[in-house]
Amino acid sequence: MMRSLLLSLTVLGAGAVAQQSAWGQCGGIGWSGSTSCEAGSCCVSQNAYYSQCVPGTACSGTATTTATPTPTSGGGSGRTRFAGVNIAGFDFGCATDGTCNTTAVYPPVKDMPPYYNNPDGAGQMDHFSKDDNLNIFRLPVGWQYLVNSNLGGTLDSTNLGYYDQLVQSCLSTGAYCIVDIHNYARWNGAIIGQGGPTNEQFVSVWTQLATKYASQARVWFGIMNEPHDVPSITTWAATVQAVVTAIRNAGATSQFISLPGNDWQSAAAVISDGSAAALSTVTNPDGTTTNLIFDVHKYLDSDNSGTHTECVTNNIDDAFAPLATWLRQNGRQAILTETGGGNTASCETYLCQQIAYLNANADVYLGYVGWGAGSFDSTYALDETPTGSGSSWTDTPLVKACIARSS
Ligand SMILES: *[C@@H]1O[C@H](CO)[C@@H](O)[C@H](O)[C@H]1NC(C)=O
């Protein structure tokens, strides 16, 4: 190991300039390595802390840490329309079998009874918006919390009132706000439309939410978080269709709606598991697919579980490149609503590479949303919660390196 390291150093020292390969880092505050990219790539700034060699980019002079992203041959503006963070807490207590212990909800809403010293989700979003130029927040909530565990019943006015405080705080930043029902396609262990709740019971909660937010153009309807082990993807697509129709008919005629596939919304599985094909049949009442957006998740750890602090992949070759091709061929777009990693060097490298790829393919990727801030704290492996208050906030290293934007 030591011997080959010395050899490499010698070789580098003998050459004129070491060139970074495609997707490698080439600049940013604290970067002391090469700022030159191999032929075919140019150094593009993601933010003040991270610049990266992006293939197919038209080079515009010498890259600096403050260079603005340039358009790339991938397609789009060179920057996704949306970037943001999940503000979690109203989903705490929800398990992957669709049980939600509503006592464990930990709202990121300050001064909310029965708690009076909750995490300040409003302050976090204000900071992310003003200091990091983020413009989308996903607000997970348990289905049981919304209806006070009354399946198919009316929205609980008390609980909805608390959740709506978070939604209104989000809207007041000017950002888009994803209402995400965080139930894994289930209620208490059974799958919607496939042995569990009826489509009508699921449609009921969405009809009420869409009615409430019909006039809010920046509310985004996140139909369901991470369906998994769903037996029939075509039956699931029919459930999603029923919800889309209900949301539109409730008066939310044009807002974004997420289409979530099977396999935990894995961006690497969405084509192969049939989710993309099945969900591509879902339409608005007028037959179009306008603002019906494929919603994918992807972590960068060894098993795509988002539980490890070290990252091992940038997900480009196995997930985001093939999906970009499929989206272009089918005239569709996707958003990545969960991604992230530990506050480690490996995650900074790979997450920044992944996000650079999304930015370079902004014609088909609408954005990315990190997981997660809100009620998480520094004990959480994937913590993205900034610390501070008022006008003084400090981001976690991974947010600073990869998710924050310089303008
Ligand atoms: C529900 O959450 C509360 C608060 O975290 C906890 O005390 C309680 O044991 C949980 N109940 C179950 C059944 O897990």
The ligand as an SDF file (V2000), in Angstrom:
LIG
                    3D

 14 14  0  0  0  0  0  0  0  0999 V2000
  -45.6310    4.7030   21.3060 C   0  0  0  0  0  0  0  0  0  0  0  0
  -44.7340    5.7730   21.4490 O   0  0  0  0  0  0  0  0  0  0  0  0
  -44.5560    6.1800   22.8160 C   0  0  0  0  0  0  0  0  0  0  0  0
  -43.7140    7.4330   22.7710 C   0  0  0  0  0  0  0  0  0  0  0  0
  -42.5050    7.2140   22.1010 O   0  0  0  0  0  0  0  0  0  0  0  0
  -43.9420    5.0380   23.6060 C   0  0  0  0  0  0  0  0  0  0  0  0
  -43.7960    5.4370   24.9400 O   0  0  0  0  0  0  0  0  0  0  0  0
  -44.8400    3.8330   23.5120 C   0  0  0  0  0  0  0  0  0  0  0  0
  -44.2210    2.7330   24.1330 O   0  0  0  0  0  0  0  0  0  0  0  0
  -45.1270    3.4910   22.0450 C   0  0  0  0  0  0  0  0  0  0  0  0
  -46.1050    2.4210   21.9820 N   0  0  0  0  0  0  0  0  0  0  0  0
  -45.9070    1.3280   21.2900 C   0  0  0  0  0  0  0  0  0  0  0  0
  -47.0340    0.3420   21.2800 C   0  0  0  0  0  0  0  0  0  0  0  0
  -44.8920    1.1030   20.6910 O   0  0  0  0  0  0  0  0  0  0  0  0
  1  2  1  0
  1 10  1  0
  2  3  1  0
  3  4  1  0
  3  6  1  0
  4  5  1  0
  6  7  1  0
  6  8  1  0
  8  9  1  0
  8 10  1  0
 10 11  1  0
 11 12  1  0
 12 13  1  0
 12 14  2  0
M  END
$$$$
